Amino acid sequence: QRYKGLGEMNPEQLWETTMNPKTRVLMQVSIDDKVLNERLISTLMGEGAQERKAYILEYANFNKEDTYFDKVNNARSDTSGRN
């Protein structure tokens, strides 16, 4: 199931997926170039379909392996010994 925000989840799901210190993963996110990122978000999330399509066609690499889940799983295993 997909949620737009945490307020749409029932308390049990929120605890299981987000609040439980034994299973949650906290990751720090930092932005190096705020102007570049703002432009990219506007391109990808804005109303200009042509700009979005051009960006996707030029930069999308659908064969690239996504390592995000590996990072999350590694972070979970690193903290699994904590109480």
KAGITA-V528048 format. One record per backbone hydrogen bond with DSSP energy under -0.5 kcal/mol. CO is the residue of the C=O (numbers start at 1). NH is the residue of the N-H. E is the energy in kcal/mol with one decimal. If there is no record, write none. Layout:
co=CO nh=NH e=E
co=CO nh=NH e=E
This chain:
co=5 nh=8 e=-1.5
co=6 nh=9 e=-1.6
co=10 nh=14 e=-2.4
co=11 nh=15 e=-2.3
co=12 nh=16 e=-2.4
co=13 nh=17 e=-2.6
co=14 nh=18 e=-2.2
co=14 nh=19 e=-1.8
co=15 nh=20 e=-2.3
co=20 nh=23 e=-1.4
co=20 nh=24 e=-2.4
co=25 nh=27 e=-0.5
co=30 nh=32 e=-0.5
co=32 nh=34 e=-0.7
co=33 nh=37 e=-2.3
co=34 nh=38 e=-2.3
co=35 nh=39 e=-2.2
co=36 nh=40 e=-2.3
co=37 nh=41 e=-2.6
co=38 nh=42 e=-2.3
co=39 nh=43 e=-2.2
co=40 nh=44 e=-2.7
co=41 nh=45 e=-2.9
co=42 nh=46 e=-1.6
co=47 nh=49 e=-1.4
co=48 nh=52 e=-1.9
co=49 nh=53 e=-2.7
co=50 nh=54 e=-2.5
co=51 nh=55 e=-2.3
co=52 nh=56 e=-2.6
co=53 nh=57 e=-2.7
co=54 nh=58 e=-1.8
co=55 nh=59 e=-2.9
co=56 nh=60 e=-2.2
co=61 nh=64 e=-1.3
co=65 nh=67 e=-0.6
co=67 nh=71 e=-2.2
co=68 nh=72 e=-2.3
co=69 nh=73 e=-2.6
co=70 nh=74 e=-2.4
co=71 nh=75 e=-2.4
co=72 nh=76 e=-2.4
co=73 nh=77 e=-2.2
co=74 nh=78 e=-2.0
co=75 nh=79 e=-1.4
co=76 nh=80 e=-0.7
co=79 nh=82 e=-1.6
